[in-house]
Amino acid sequence: MTGHFDKNEFYSLPSGLNRGELLRRLTSDNSFALEAPKKKTEEFLDTFDRRLHNNGLVLVKEGISYYLKNLSDGSVVESFNDKQDLNSKFWWELPKCGLKKELRKSIDIRALLSLAKIQRSVAVLRLLNEDKKTVLFVYIKDLKVLDGVHDNYSVIVQTKAVRGYENESSEFGEYLGTIGLEKRRGDILAALESNLSKYPLDYSSKINVHLKPEMMAPHATRLLLKNLFQTMRANEFGIIEDIDTEFLHDFRVAVRRTRSALGQIKEVFPEDVTNDFKAKFSEIGKATNELRDLDVYLLTEDTYKKMLPDDLRKGLDPMFKTLAEKRAQALEKCAAFLRSERYKEIVRLWEIFLNSEEPSDGRARNAETHIIHVAKEHIWKKYSKIIKLGSKITSSTPDPKLHSLRIECKKLRYLLEFFTSLFPEEEMKNIIKHLKKLQDNLGDFNDLHVQQESLKTFLSGHNIGYDPTKANTQAAAGGLISVLYQKQISVRKNFSDNFNEFSGKETAELFNKLFKGG
C-alpha cells in the first residue's frame, strides 16, 4: 500500500491539457526517470456526514483489505483483511481488531457508505538533479469512477519531496503553475468533484447561513429556512432506505428548527401563512415521532444491560425484541408518509413560499425591519424568561416545571444558532457553551423520566402469568427503573449549580452587551 496517494494537496490540469501532452511537457522541460505504471481499484468509504474525513482520515477498500489512512501524510493508521466477506456497515459488526477501535472513535452510530469506487493508474516519475539524484517524486494519476452511472474521469498530479531537497520541490511547484496546473486541497474525491456520488460530499446538519445585520427580516428568515429545508431533503432517502438512525435524527432536528423559526421569529410573515406552515411541519414531525422514539430506546440496549447484574441482563431481551418488531412497523409507516402525495404537496408548497420574495403587504409588523433588531429582541425576551423561570425552581419544585424550562432553553438555543453569524463568534460560542451545559442537565433529567415511564408502560401491558422468562423480564425492568430513578435524583441535584453558572455574572454581561435594547 503506497501511503502518499491520498495526500490532501494536488494539482489539477487546465482544460486543453491532456495526460499525453502533460507528460511530453514534463519530460522535455525536466530530467526524469520513469517507473512502471501502477494500477488499482479502490472503494472510498465514509459516513454520510463524512466523519472520517472531518477527523483527517480516509477508509479505502482494496479487494478484501481495508486501510484507514491519515489524510495529512497518507500513513496507514489501521488495516483489516475481510476474509469472511463481512462487508460491515457499522463498527460493531467488525471482529475485534484495531480498525474496529478506530472507527468507533470516529463514526459512532453512523453507517459506512460507499462514496465512490475508483480505478486509477499511476505513472511515477522521479525528478533528477544534475548529479542524477532523485530530488522529487511526481505522480500522474488517471482517476475513473466505476459506479455505472457517472462518466467521471480526471487526471491529477501530486508530488512528494525527498528529504533535503525541499527547495527543488518548491521550484517544481512553481513550474507546474507556469504550464497552467492549479494547486488545490482536498482528498482524492475532491479531484473528481462532488457529482461522483449520490451523497453530497459537503453535507452538514449544522446551520450554514451567513446573515448580514442590514438584511430585511423576511429575506434573512427565508435564507435560514432554505438551509433547513436542504437538510431535510438530503436525509429523506436515508430514512426510507434505513441506512442508519442519524438520517431521521437530522431530518427531525431540521423540522423542529423550522417550526421554531416560524414560531419564534415573529411577525415577519403574515400570521395566517405562518400558522399554516407551522401546522404542516407539525404534521411531518408527528409522522416521525414513533420511529424516533423506538430508535432511541433500541440504542440504549447496551447501556441498560450494563446497569444491571449479569443474571438479570437477559431479562431485557424480550422487551428489546418487542421494540425491534414495533420499529419495523414504524419504519414502514414513516417511509410511506415520506413517499406520500401529502408529503410531496407540503414540500411543493414550501418550496414555492421559500422562493417567493414577495414585497410586504403590511400585514406583518417586522416585514420591513432589519434582521439584527428582530434577533436581539427575541433572544433577549427568551433569555429573560429563562432566568425568571429558573430562579423559581427549588428542590421541591414539581418535575413538569423543569420540563417547561428545558423547552424554553431549547428555543433559546435555536435562536442563538439561527443568528450566530450576526454577532461576535467567540462571544456567541461562550454563551452557547454555558447554555448547553444547562440543557444537558435538563435533557438528562427529562430522558431519565421518560425512560422510566416507558418501562412502566411496557410492564403494565406485559402479562407475566407463570412463564419464568417473563418473570425475569419483569425483574430486569423493575431493577432498571430503580437504577434510572436514582440517576434522575442525582441529575436533579446538579441543576442548581448548572443554572447558577448560566445565570451568573459572566453570561449576564454577555447577554446585556449583545442583545439588550433590541
Helices and strands as residue ranges (DSSP letters): G 3-6, E 9-12, H 19-29, E 32-34, E 38-46, H 51-54, E 57-62, E 65-70, E 76-81, G 91-93, H 98-107, E 113-128, E 134-145, E 153-161, H 166-178, E 182-185, G 188-192, G 194-196, H 217-240, H 246-264, H 271-299, H 301-306, H 310-313, G 314-316, H 317-339, H 341-354, H 371-391, H 399-419, G 420-422, H 425-460, H 468-493, H 495-502, H 505-515
